[in-house]
């Protein structure tokens, strides 16, 4: 297989050629599969592959969540799924959602897992152990590293809203803002970093965008989590470049649009509606 472009180049191309900010999250739950594939061997791969093939022309990225595969002992199906995406839909980058957050040799192994075993184009990581929990991933200079910043869950405020001192002056900022500032400056040694900022907090999306400029934002929380599309797009728009800068994820609302044998067709229709709503919001 040919070497894939830089992650940021893949994204820029997908935003342009696909005219889409939609990311489909691949969170396969066998209990919600249609009867036509439930219980069959390789069902996770079969389900995800049909979703991918039905939506690949509508998205800027796919985001498989590793826990949904690992909990079922289906890591080999995850490998096959990412290989399928790369071969059949090479224009769409794959973000492995694993939220790893360790240091030293352990972080090195997680980087090998993401980029050598699964061959993902990017990975999500947890930065709250500091830069040395991110650094091993940066050895893969063409790969994206997407750092948790302001997460969409209610409990994220327990820590992310804590006030911290800016080292070089007396000003204070909240911890998620400090993460954004570090990610946009001295942590971003490869130019391939992005941030996770939840759609459930559009005010914080706007604050992060003001800090990081054009850096890509992975934004979960629309669809089943209830994030408002117009508010999200307005808050995250890169000045002068509408339609770029955001990877806006929807998972359950698309994956489980139907549980009959036409589930992929139903998923496509929801994906079209979501993509179109995102397009309308940027206008």
Backbone as CSV, one residue per row, in Angstrom:
resi,resn,N_x,N_y,N_z,CA_x,CA_y,CA_z,C_x,C_y,C_z
1,UNK,0.839,-1.198,0.000,0.000,0.000,0.000,0.873,1.246,0.000
2,UNK,0.467,2.257,-0.754,1.237,3.484,-0.820,1.221,4.198,0.522
3,UNK,2.295,4.979,0.778,2.318,5.820,1.959,1.200,6.839,1.861
4,UNK,0.466,7.009,2.957,-0.645,7.951,2.953,-0.151,9.359,3.259
5,UNK,-0.867,10.378,2.798,-0.428,11.760,3.023,-0.464,12.131,4.496
6,UNK,0.072,13.311,4.811,-0.059,13.854,6.149,-1.532,13.898,6.546
7,UNK,-1.794,13.658,7.821,-3.174,13.663,8.285,-3.871,14.981,7.960
8,UNK,-3.214,16.106,8.198,-3.848,17.394,7.926,-4.114,17.585,6.432
9,UNK,-3.263,17.014,5.588,-3.512,17.087,4.146,-4.719,16.233,3.761
10,UNK,-4.836,15.062,4.375,-6.005,14.220,4.121,-7.289,14.955,4.503
11,UNK,-7.271,15.594,5.662,-8.449,16.329,6.111,-8.789,17.465,5.161
12,UNK,-7.786,18.250,4.806,-8.025,19.383,3.902,-8.625,18.904,2.589
13,UNK,-8.122,17.799,2.085,-8.646,17.250,0.831,-10.085,16.771,1.006
14,UNK,-10.369,16.101,2.146,-11.726,15.606,2.376,-12.709,16.752,2.549
15,UNK,-12.328,17.789,3.297,-13.218,18.950,3.448,-13.546,19.548,2.083
16,UNK,-12.553,19.594,1.206,-12.732,20.223,-0.102,-13.507,19.329,-1.064
17,UNK,-13.036,18.103,-1.268,-13.624,17.252,-2.299,-14.945,16.633,-1.873
18,UNK,-15.100,16.344,-0.580,-16.343,15.754,-0.088,-17.359,16.831,0.302
19,UNK,-16.863,18.072,0.475,-17.712,19.178,0.943,-18.493,18.747,2.179
20,UNK,-17.763,18.229,3.155,-18.419,17.679,4.335,-17.541,17.869,5.560
21,UNK,-18.182,18.176,6.681,-17.513,18.195,7.983,-17.960,17.024,8.846
22,UNK,-18.755,16.133,8.288,-19.314,15.015,9.044,-18.298,13.887,9.212
23,UNK,-18.194,13.415,10.419,-17.426,12.210,10.737,-18.406,11.173,11.264
24,UNK,-18.333,9.970,10.753,-19.178,8.890,11.268,-18.369,8.072,12.268
25,UNK,-18.855,8.049,13.503,-18.224,7.241,14.534,-18.677,5.794,14.434
26,UNK,-17.722,4.879,14.454,-18.016,3.452,14.301,-17.920,2.795,15.679
27,UNK,-19.075,2.708,16.346,-19.191,2.164,17.699,-20.105,0.940,17.650
28,UNK,-19.620,-0.180,17.154,-20.513,-1.318,16.897,-20.924,-2.054,18.178
29,UNK,-22.201,-2.079,18.435,-22.770,-2.774,19.589,-23.611,-3.934,19.071
30,UNK,-23.121,-5.172,19.192,-23.846,-6.305,18.603,-25.286,-6.432,19.073
31,UNK,-25.597,-5.937,20.275,-26.981,-6.030,20.761,-27.930,-5.196,19.908
32,UNK,-27.406,-4.211,19.193,-28.252,-3.341,18.370,-28.185,-3.677,16.881
33,UNK,-27.511,-4.760,16.531,-27.399,-5.139,15.130,-28.733,-5.663,14.609
34,UNK,-28.976,-5.527,13.309,-30.180,-6.124,12.721,-30.108,-7.644,12.770
35,UNK,-31.265,-8.258,12.781,-31.328,-9.713,12.880,-30.612,-10.403,11.729
36,UNK,-30.522,-9.736,10.586,-29.910,-10.350,9.411,-28.434,-10.655,9.604
37,UNK,-27.752,-9.976,10.535,-26.331,-10.272,10.759,-26.032,-10.611,12.212
38,UNK,-26.969,-10.391,13.126,-26.714,-10.618,14.552,-26.333,-12.077,14.793
39,UNK,-25.254,-12.260,15.560,-24.846,-13.604,15.947,-24.015,-14.345,14.935
40,UNK,-23.802,-13.771,13.775,-23.004,-14.442,12.755,-21.522,-14.134,12.939
41,UNK,-20.662,-15.017,12.478,-19.236,-14.780,12.535,-18.842,-13.564,11.726
42,UNK,-17.971,-12.727,12.316,-17.536,-11.527,11.623,-18.607,-10.462,11.515
43,UNK,-19.611,-10.510,12.412,-20.739,-9.582,12.311,-20.308,-8.135,12.499
44,UNK,-19.344,-7.897,13.375,-18.901,-6.520,13.625,-18.290,-5.926,12.369
45,UNK,-17.415,-6.682,11.720,-16.819,-6.211,10.474,-17.891,-6.013,9.409
46,UNK,-18.798,-6.971,9.291,-19.836,-6.884,8.258,-20.711,-5.653,8.471
47,UNK,-21.110,-5.415,9.711,-21.956,-4.265,10.019,-21.227,-2.967,9.691
48,UNK,-20.010,-2.811,10.208,-19.265,-1.562,9.999,-18.922,-1.346,8.532
49,UNK,-18.590,-2.418,7.835,-18.231,-2.279,6.423,-19.421,-1.786,5.609
50,UNK,-20.619,-2.263,5.932,-21.801,-1.781,5.203,-22.064,-0.308,5.503
51,UNK,-21.896,0.097,6.764,-22.066,1.505,7.122,-21.043,2.362,6.373
52,UNK,-19.798,1.925,6.370,-18.729,2.661,5.691,-19.029,2.816,4.208
53,UNK,-19.375,1.715,3.553,-19.608,1.771,2.108,-20.823,2.631,1.759
54,UNK,-21.777,2.708,2.682,-22.981,3.497,2.426,-22.778,4.987,2.659
55,UNK,-21.728,5.355,3.396,-21.574,6.765,3.800,-20.243,7.393,3.387
56,UNK,-19.361,6.653,2.766,-17.995,7.134,2.530,-17.930,8.392,1.681
57,UNK,-18.898,8.587,0.797,-18.879,9.786,-0.042,-19.478,11.000,0.657
58,UNK,-19.910,10.832,1.909,-20.605,11.887,2.640,-19.784,12.466,3.788
59,UNK,-18.597,11.937,4.047,-17.895,12.233,5.297,-16.499,12.801,5.042
60,UNK,-15.943,13.409,6.095,-14.539,13.838,6.062,-13.655,12.893,6.856
61,UNK,-14.254,11.962,7.628,-13.461,11.011,8.409,-14.372,9.914,8.940
62,UNK,-13.756,8.776,9.252,-14.393,7.734,10.058,-13.645,7.627,11.375
63,UNK,-14.391,7.300,12.448,-13.776,7.246,13.780,-14.196,5.959,14.497
64,UNK,-13.486,4.854,14.283,-13.783,3.646,15.056,-13.350,3.810,16.516
65,UNK,-14.220,3.419,17.440,-13.937,3.457,18.875,-13.431,2.086,19.285
66,UNK,-12.183,2.041,19.741,-11.503,0.760,19.935,-12.180,-0.121,20.971
67,UNK,-12.797,0.470,22.009,-13.391,-0.334,23.072,-14.515,-1.224,22.563
68,UNK,-15.261,-0.755,21.551,-16.366,-1.546,21.024,-15.867,-2.791,20.303
69,UNK,-14.673,-2.742,19.794,-14.071,-3.905,19.142,-13.370,-4.796,20.174
70,UNK,-12.571,-4.184,21.047,-11.785,-4.960,22.007,-12.672,-5.707,22.993
71,UNK,-13.799,-5.104,23.394,-14.675,-5.765,24.368,-15.289,-7.040,23.807
72,UNK,-15.342,-7.146,22.493,-15.899,-8.331,21.827,-14.809,-9.256,21.294
73,UNK,-13.540,-8.965,21.632,-12.443,-9.752,21.096,-12.321,-9.626,19.591
74,UNK,-12.680,-8.452,19.059,-12.770,-8.261,17.607,-11.690,-7.327,17.077
75,UNK,-10.535,-7.320,17.708,-9.463,-6.447,17.235,-9.049,-6.780,15.810
76,UNK,-9.091,-8.073,15.446,-8.746,-8.437,14.069,-9.754,-7.857,13.086
77,UNK,-11.011,-7.746,13.492,-12.022,-7.150,12.614,-11.793,-5.637,12.489
78,UNK,-11.284,-5.001,13.536,-10.928,-3.592,13.444,-9.789,-3.393,12.450
79,UNK,-8.783,-4.250,12.510,-7.691,-4.174,11.535,-8.228,-4.309,10.111
80,UNK,-9.090,-5.276,9.903,-9.638,-5.500,8.566,-10.512,-4.329,8.116
81,UNK,-11.236,-3.734,9.053,-12.093,-2.600,8.720,-11.262,-1.405,8.264
82,UNK,-10.214,-1.074,9.006,-9.380,0.065,8.620,-8.698,-0.209,7.287
83,UNK,-8.247,-1.439,7.079,-7.652,-1.794,5.789,-8.676,-1.626,4.665
84,UNK,-9.910,-2.026,4.925,-10.977,-1.868,3.920,-11.187,-0.395,3.581
85,UNK,-11.240,0.459,4.598,-11.435,1.887,4.355,-10.288,2.446,3.515
86,UNK,-9.066,2.106,3.891,-7.910,2.622,3.149,-7.920,2.157,1.696
87,UNK,-8.323,0.912,1.463,-8.276,0.376,0.098,-9.454,0.858,-0.762
88,UNK,-10.633,0.864,-0.172,-11.825,1.167,-0.962,-12.208,2.649,-0.936
89,UNK,-11.810,3.352,0.109,-12.177,4.764,0.265,-10.956,5.566,0.733
90,UNK,-9.904,5.576,-0.069,-8.633,6.156,0.380,-8.704,7.653,0.654
91,UNK,-9.760,8.305,0.189,-9.899,9.743,0.415,-10.355,10.071,1.833
92,UNK,-10.745,9.059,2.615,-11.314,9.299,3.945,-10.312,8.883,5.023
93,UNK,-9.824,9.813,5.842,-8.925,9.443,6.931,-9.644,8.694,8.045
94,UNK,-8.889,7.874,8.759,-9.416,7.072,9.868,-8.791,7.566,11.168
95,UNK,-9.651,7.951,12.103,-9.217,8.382,13.431,-9.529,7.258,14.408
96,UNK,-8.511,6.665,15.010,-8.723,5.622,16.014,-9.025,6.296,17.341
97,UNK,-10.234,6.104,17.832,-10.647,6.742,19.083,-10.304,5.809,20.236
98,UNK,-9.145,6.047,20.854,-8.712,5.185,21.948,-8.430,5.952,23.237
99,UNK,-8.233,7.265,23.146,-8.038,8.138,24.315,-6.955,7.606,25.245
100,UNK,-5.872,7.140,24.659,-4.763,6.633,25.475,-4.137,7.768,26.275
101,UNK,-3.575,7.442,27.448,-3.028,8.492,28.293,-1.958,8.004,29.253
102,UNK,-0.929,7.355,28.737,0.154,6.867,29.586,1.465,7.503,29.149
103,UNK,2.544,7.129,29.825,3.834,7.771,29.587,4.898,6.736,29.224
104,UNK,6.038,7.251,28.744,7.232,6.433,28.551,7.030,5.271,27.598
105,UNK,7.577,4.107,27.995,7.557,2.948,27.107,6.141,2.448,26.855
106,UNK,5.232,2.664,27.808,3.850,2.243,27.598,3.193,3.079,26.499
107,UNK,3.405,4.394,26.541,2.869,5.258,25.487,3.464,4.880,24.128
108,UNK,4.719,4.492,24.108,5.334,4.059,22.857,4.596,2.850,22.278
109,UNK,4.210,1.927,23.164,3.483,0.741,22.696,2.093,1.100,22.186
110,UNK,1.456,2.045,22.839,0.147,2.498,22.351,0.280,3.165,20.980
111,UNK,1.368,3.888,20.765,1.598,4.504,19.455,1.813,3.434,18.383
112,UNK,2.562,2.409,18.728,2.758,1.289,17.799,1.415,0.635,17.480
113,UNK,0.603,0.436,18.520,-0.720,-0.155,18.324,-1.542,0.650,17.321
114,UNK,-1.598,1.954,17.531,-2.453,2.801,16.688,-1.951,2.882,15.261
115,UNK,-0.645,3.097,15.113,-0.116,3.478,13.805,0.546,2.339,13.037
116,UNK,1.007,1.305,13.726,1.628,0.180,13.031,0.701,-1.028,12.958
117,UNK,0.036,-1.339,14.075,-0.897,-2.463,14.021,-2.157,-2.089,13.253
118,UNK,-2.839,-1.035,13.693,-4.119,-0.683,13.069,-3.965,0.234,11.857
119,UNK,-2.814,0.887,11.743,-2.531,1.777,10.613,-3.545,2.919,10.504
120,UNK,-3.969,3.422,11.650,-4.859,4.577,11.676,-4.112,5.811,11.179
121,UNK,-4.861,6.769,10.687,-4.281,8.039,10.245,-4.126,9.028,11.392
122,UNK,-4.901,8.814,12.457,-4.819,9.672,13.640,-5.328,8.881,14.831
123,UNK,-5.026,9.393,16.032,-5.459,8.731,17.263,-5.839,9.800,18.275
124,UNK,-6.817,9.488,19.122,-7.147,10.390,20.222,-6.327,10.017,21.454
125,UNK,-5.863,11.043,22.180,-5.038,10.819,23.367,-5.501,11.725,24.501
126,UNK,-5.206,11.288,25.720,-5.527,12.043,26.928,-4.263,12.746,27.410
127,UNK,-4.256,14.089,27.498,-3.026,14.825,27.798,-2.789,15.098,29.272
128,UNK,-3.635,14.571,30.146,-3.593,15.048,31.526,-2.476,14.434,32.360
129,UNK,-1.546,13.698,31.729,-0.271,13.346,32.356,0.863,14.175,31.773
130,UNK,0.531,15.150,30.935,1.545,16.055,30.424,2.110,15.655,29.078
131,UNK,3.096,16.449,28.615,3.616,16.297,27.257,4.222,14.928,27.011
132,UNK,4.837,14.310,28.027,5.472,13.015,27.774,4.455,11.901,27.545
133,UNK,3.178,12.166,27.762,2.153,11.195,27.367,1.752,11.347,25.907
134,UNK,2.179,12.434,25.265,1.880,12.705,23.859,3.100,12.477,22.970
135,UNK,4.269,12.743,23.503,5.495,12.775,22.705,5.745,11.515,21.887
136,UNK,5.524,10.289,22.415,5.814,9.103,21.602,5.024,9.040,20.293
137,UNK,3.826,9.607,20.280,3.019,9.589,19.062,3.597,10.518,17.998
138,UNK,4.323,11.537,18.435,4.859,12.521,17.500,6.042,11.977,16.705
139,UNK,6.553,10.824,17.093,7.597,10.190,16.293,7.056,9.745,14.936
140,UNK,5.748,9.615,14.847,5.090,9.299,13.575,4.644,10.643,12.994
141,UNK,5.574,11.298,12.310,5.398,12.720,11.980,4.283,12.985,10.975
142,UNK,3.817,11.950,10.283,2.730,12.134,9.313,1.357,11.859,9.912
143,UNK,1.313,11.408,11.154,0.062,10.967,11.762,-0.556,12.060,12.633
144,UNK,-1.885,12.056,12.703,-2.590,13.004,13.542,-2.650,12.535,14.981
145,UNK,-2.536,13.485,15.901,-2.674,13.217,17.327,-3.719,14.209,17.844
146,UNK,-4.867,13.692,18.250,-5.998,14.545,18.609,-6.179,14.484,20.120
147,UNK,-5.966,15.621,20.757,-5.808,15.723,22.203,-7.143,16.099,22.853
148,UNK,-7.539,15.357,23.879,-8.737,15.727,24.620,-8.550,17.103,25.240
149,UNK,-9.535,17.972,25.044,-9.442,19.344,25.543,-10.670,19.683,26.390
150,UNK,-11.808,19.866,25.730,-13.069,20.155,26.440,-14.051,19.075,26.008
151,UNK,-14.225,18.069,26.850,-14.989,16.898,26.449,-16.483,17.122,26.633
152,UNK,-17.285,16.305,25.938,-18.724,16.541,25.856,-19.498,15.986,27.043
153,UNK,-18.849,15.208,27.906,-19.569,14.619,29.032,-19.772,15.630,30.156
154,UNK,-20.862,15.529,30.920,-21.116,16.492,31.996,-19.990,16.556,33.032
155,UNK,-19.384,15.422,33.348,-18.336,15.404,34.356,-17.026,16.027,33.924
156,UNK,-16.913,16.371,32.617,-15.680,16.999,32.159,-15.361,18.284,32.901
157,UNK,-16.399,18.977,33.363,-16.192,20.245,34.064,-15.525,20.054,35.420
158,UNK,-15.547,18.844,35.969,-14.942,18.616,37.286,-13.479,19.045,37.308
159,UNK,-12.761,18.776,36.222,-11.344,19.129,36.146,-11.065,20.199,35.096
160,UNK,-11.745,20.118,33.963,-11.379,20.980,32.836,-11.687,22.450,33.080
161,UNK,-12.538,22.750,34.073,-12.865,24.133,34.397,-12.025,24.694,35.542
162,UNK,-11.103,23.909,36.069,-10.247,24.417,37.141,-9.387,25.562,36.627
163,UNK,-9.227,26.600,37.436,-8.390,27.729,37.035,-6.923,27.427,37.314
164,UNK,-6.089,27.776,36.348,-4.647,27.565,36.482,-3.942,28.859,36.106
165,UNK,-2.733,29.035,36.612,-1.950,30.224,36.292,-1.234,30.050,34.972
166,UNK,-1.273,31.079,34.146,-0.435,31.138,32.953,0.995,31.381,33.426
167,UNK,1.967,30.531,33.048,3.296,30.597,33.652,3.993,31.948,33.551
168,UNK,3.843,32.664,32.452,4.648,33.860,32.243,3.990,35.153,32.702
169,UNK,2.792,35.060,33.259,2.151,36.263,33.773,1.159,35.882,34.857
170,UNK,0.503,36.876,35.399,-0.399,36.638,36.523,-1.792,36.196,36.082
171,UNK,-2.048,36.176,34.788,-3.382,35.847,34.300,-3.727,34.384,34.595
172,UNK,-5.007,34.154,34.818,-5.484,32.792,35.016,-6.350,32.374,33.830
173,UNK,-6.376,31.084,33.581,-7.247,30.517,32.566,-7.722,29.171,33.050
174,UNK,-8.741,28.636,32.410,-9.227,27.322,32.798,-8.354,26.245,32.165
175,UNK,-8.369,25.079,32.796,-7.427,24.032,32.403,-7.586,23.632,30.946
176,UNK,-8.813,23.536,30.452,-8.982,23.157,29.045,-8.384,24.206,28.114
177,UNK,-8.428,25.486,28.509,-7.816,26.538,27.709,-6.296,26.403,27.722
178,UNK,-5.756,26.011,28.858,-4.308,25.780,28.948,-3.888,24.623,28.028
179,UNK,-4.684,23.557,27.998,-4.397,22.440,27.094,-4.417,22.919,25.648
180,UNK,-5.430,23.724,25.300,-5.518,24.242,23.934,-4.297,25.083,23.593
181,UNK,-3.855,25.907,24.516,-2.710,26.785,24.264,-1.423,25.976,24.070
182,UNK,-1.230,24.962,24.896,-0.046,24.114,24.759,-0.081,23.334,23.441
183,UNK,-1.256,22.800,23.106,-1.377,22.012,21.874,-1.124,22.857,20.638
184,UNK,-1.473,24.129,20.711,-1.305,25.012,19.554,0.095,25.601,19.473
185,UNK,0.923,25.333,20.471,2.253,25.942,20.480,3.327,24.869,20.639
186,UNK,3.906,24.757,21.814,5.109,23.932,21.905,4.868,22.431,21.819
187,UNK,3.650,21.955,22.047,3.392,20.535,21.857,3.298,20.150,20.384
188,UNK,2.950,21.082,19.520,2.618,20.741,18.129,3.879,20.687,17.258
189,UNK,4.759,19.772,17.588,6.060,19.698,16.923,5.970,19.173,15.499
190,UNK,4.917,18.440,15.170,4.769,17.897,13.815,3.772,18.689,12.974
191,UNK,3.029,19.590,13.596,1.975,20.288,12.871,0.760,19.432,12.603
192,UNK,0.658,18.283,13.292,-0.426,17.332,13.042,-1.354,17.165,14.239
193,UNK,-1.292,18.082,15.202,-2.167,17.970,16.360,-3.549,18.537,16.080
194,UNK,-4.535,17.988,16.761,-5.889,18.505,16.789,-6.406,18.416,18.208
195,UNK,-7.617,18.878,18.433,-8.215,18.886,19.763,-9.628,18.325,19.722
196,UNK,-10.033,17.671,20.814,-11.406,17.240,21.005,-12.130,18.295,21.829
197,UNK,-13.221,18.835,21.271,-14.049,19.808,21.977,-15.509,19.448,21.709
198,UNK,-16.294,19.236,22.759,-17.631,18.710,22.608,-18.641,19.708,22.067
199,UNK,-19.555,19.211,21.227,-20.604,20.050,20.651,-21.601,20.518,21.694
200,UNK,-21.615,19.868,22.854,-22.537,20.271,23.908,-22.104,21.557,24.598
201,UNK,-20.944,22.093,24.236,-20.428,23.316,24.856,-19.956,24.305,23.783
202,UNK,-20.882,24.890,23.011,-20.455,25.773,21.918,-19.671,26.995,22.379
203,UNK,-19.941,27.519,23.563,-19.168,28.665,24.050,-17.691,28.297,24.199
204,UNK,-17.442,27.074,24.674,-16.055,26.646,24.836,-15.408,26.334,23.480
205,UNK,-16.198,25.856,22.518,-15.659,25.676,21.169,-15.121,27.002,20.649
206,UNK,-15.901,28.061,20.804,-15.480,29.376,20.319,-14.216,29.850,21.016
207,UNK,-14.118,29.608,22.323,-12.923,30.022,23.063,-11.698,29.241,22.604
208,UNK,-11.871,27.953,22.371,-10.754,27.143,21.882,-10.344,27.601,20.486
209,UNK,-11.319,27.840,19.624,-10.993,28.296,18.264,-10.195,29.591,18.308
210,UNK,-10.540,30.504,19.202,-9.811,31.765,19.318,-8.364,31.548,19.742
211,UNK,-8.107,30.473,20.495,-6.756,30.176,20.961,-5.928,29.489,19.887
212,UNK,-6.536,28.537,19.157,-5.746,27.629,18.320,-5.754,27.977,16.832
213,UNK,-6.513,28.980,16.420,-6.536,29.316,14.999,-7.139,28.210,14.162
214,UNK,-6.432,27.769,13.138,-6.985,26.823,12.169,-6.826,25.353,12.571
215,UNK,-6.303,25.068,13.743,-6.103,23.676,14.169,-7.410,22.872,14.056
216,UNK,-7.346,21.630,13.564,-8.562,20.815,13.461,-9.176,20.525,14.829
217,UNK,-10.494,20.602,14.880,-11.235,20.254,16.091,-12.121,19.048,15.788
218,UNK,-11.942,17.992,16.566,-12.839,16.843,16.528,-13.963,17.128,17.518
219,UNK,-15.190,17.211,17.009,-16.313,17.678,17.814,-17.363,16.575,17.901
220,UNK,-17.368,15.812,19.007,-18.447,14.853,19.232,-19.628,15.557,19.888
221,UNK,-20.779,14.878,19.891,-21.880,15.398,20.682,-23.110,15.812,19.920
222,UNK,-23.079,15.820,18.562,-24.333,16.049,17.848,-25.052,14.706,17.741
223,UNK,-26.252,14.710,17.214,-26.999,13.461,17.089,-27.572,13.039,18.427
224,UNK,-27.254,11.808,18.858,-27.872,11.254,20.063,-27.533,12.046,21.323
225,UNK,-26.381,12.743,21.343,-25.994,13.501,22.527,-26.621,14.894,22.579
226,UNK,-27.263,15.314,21.498,-28.068,16.515,21.544,-27.381,17.828,21.252
227,UNK,-26.136,17.812,20.778,-25.465,19.053,20.433,-26.157,19.774,19.294
228,UNK,-26.244,21.092,19.379,-26.949,21.895,18.386,-26.027,22.193,17.209
229,UNK,-26.464,21.816,16.005,-25.611,21.950,14.828,-25.305,23.405,14.497
230,UNK,-26.288,24.303,14.365,-25.939,25.683,14.022,-24.998,26.339,15.026
231,UNK,-25.235,26.126,16.318,-24.356,26.716,17.338,-22.952,26.150,17.260
232,UNK,-22.870,24.858,17.008,-21.562,24.208,16.916,-20.765,24.744,15.732
233,UNK,-21.396,24.803,14.565,-20.694,25.253,13.361,-20.297,26.718,13.491
234,UNK,-21.179,27.551,14.016,-20.853,28.965,14.199,-19.659,29.126,15.123
235,UNK,-19.637,28.362,16.214,-18.567,28.501,17.193,-17.225,28.005,16.671
236,UNK,-17.243,26.960,15.848,-15.996,26.334,15.432,-15.465,26.746,14.088
237,UNK,-16.170,27.634,13.387,-15.744,28.027,12.044,-14.408,28.759,12.069
238,UNK,-13.534,28.384,11.158,-12.277,29.096,10.954,-12.579,30.362,10.177
239,UNK,-12.152,31.495,10.690,-12.461,32.773,10.049,-11.982,32.778,8.594
240,UNK,-12.920,33.057,7.697,-12.596,33.128,6.282,-12.577,31.799,5.560
241,UNK,-12.770,30.686,6.301,-12.720,29.358,5.660,-13.857,28.476,6.149
242,UNK,-15.107,28.860,5.897,-16.217,28.002,6.324,-16.136,26.639,5.650
243,UNK,-16.507,25.614,6.417,-16.452,24.260,5.876,-15.145,23.550,6.136
244,UNK,-14.224,24.193,6.860,-12.969,23.553,7.240,-12.789,23.672,8.750
245,UNK,-11.788,22.964,9.254,-11.424,23.109,10.657,-12.175,22.230,11.627
246,UNK,-13.272,21.600,11.191,-14.090,20.797,12.104,-14.331,19.393,11.563
247,UNK,-14.224,18.421,12.468,-14.558,17.022,12.206,-15.707,16.735,13.167
248,UNK,-16.932,16.841,12.694,-18.100,16.828,13.579,-18.699,15.430,13.565
249,UNK,-18.615,14.771,14.697,-18.913,13.342,14.762,-20.354,13.051,15.165
250,UNK,-20.932,12.080,14.475,-22.191,11.467,14.879,-22.025,9.958,14.792
251,UNK,-22.463,9.255,15.806,-22.303,7.801,15.830,-23.639,7.092,15.860
252,UNK,-24.269,7.024,17.025,-25.464,6.187,17.198,-26.614,6.590,16.287
253,UNK,-26.805,7.892,16.095,-27.942,8.326,15.277,-27.844,7.801,13.851
254,UNK,-26.629,7.624,13.370,-26.418,7.102,12.010,-26.356,5.584,12.021
255,UNK,-25.561,5.019,12.928,-25.369,3.563,12.929,-26.671,2.808,13.119
256,UNK,-27.503,3.305,14.009,-28.694,2.556,14.393,-29.971,3.255,13.933
257,UNK,-29.908,3.855,12.750,-31.082,4.496,12.169,-32.184,3.480,11.887
258,UNK,-31.802,2.221,11.678,-32.778,1.153,11.449,-32.152,-0.165,11.891
259,UNK,-32.991,-1.090,12.306,-32.506,-2.416,12.669,-33.025,-3.493,11.724
260,UNK,-33.526,-3.087,10.570,-33.932,-4.104,9.605,-32.796,-4.342,8.610
261,UNK,-33.042,-5.153,7.617,-31.977,-5.539,6.686,-31.482,-4.386,5.831
262,UNK,-32.232,-3.298,5.765,-31.842,-2.115,5.002,-31.166,-1.072,5.891
263,UNK,-30.496,-1.528,6.940,-29.916,-0.607,7.922,-28.902,0.340,7.289
264,UNK,-28.147,-0.119,6.314,-27.140,0.744,5.693,-27.798,1.853,4.880
265,UNK,-28.895,1.535,4.214,-29.623,2.570,3.478,-30.167,3.628,4.428
266,UNK,-30.696,3.181,5.558,-31.216,4.127,6.549,-30.094,4.983,7.117
267,UNK,-28.948,4.352,7.367,-27.796,5.102,7.867,-27.380,6.163,6.859
268,UNK,-27.402,5.816,5.596,-27.033,6.788,4.563,-27.978,7.987,4.573
269,UNK,-29.254,7.745,4.723,-30.207,8.851,4.704,-29.996,9.786,5.885
270,UNK,-29.723,9.240,7.065,-29.445,10.097,8.223,-28.128,10.839,8.023
271,UNK,-27.139,10.169,7.451,-25.858,10.833,7.191,-26.027,11.977,6.191
272,UNK,-26.833,11.772,5.160,-27.091,12.845,4.194,-27.746,14.032,4.891
273,UNK,-28.752,13.747,5.712,-29.451,14.830,6.414,-28.507,15.577,7.350
274,UNK,-27.633,14.846,8.017,-26.692,15.486,8.947,-25.661,16.311,8.189
275,UNK,-25.098,15.726,7.128,-24.149,16.481,6.311,-24.786,17.755,5.764
276,UNK,-26.017,17.639,5.273,-26.683,18.804,4.701,-26.971,19.875,5.752
277,UNK,-27.306,19.426,6.971,-27.528,20.392,8.057,-26.240,21.114,8.413
278,UNK,-25.123,20.406,8.380,-23.821,21.043,8.628,-23.480,22.024,7.516
279,UNK,-23.750,21.633,6.287,-23.514,22.556,5.155,-24.366,23.813,5.298
280,UNK,-25.637,23.637,5.639,-26.537,24.776,5.757,-26.082,25.722,6.873
281,UNK,-25.544,25.155,7.938,-25.130,25.970,9.082,-23.903,26.822,8.780
282,UNK,-23.087,26.407,7.813,-21.882,27.175,7.499,-22.186,28.328,6.530
283,UNK,-23.358,28.275,5.884,-23.668,29.261,4.856,-23.861,30.660,5.453
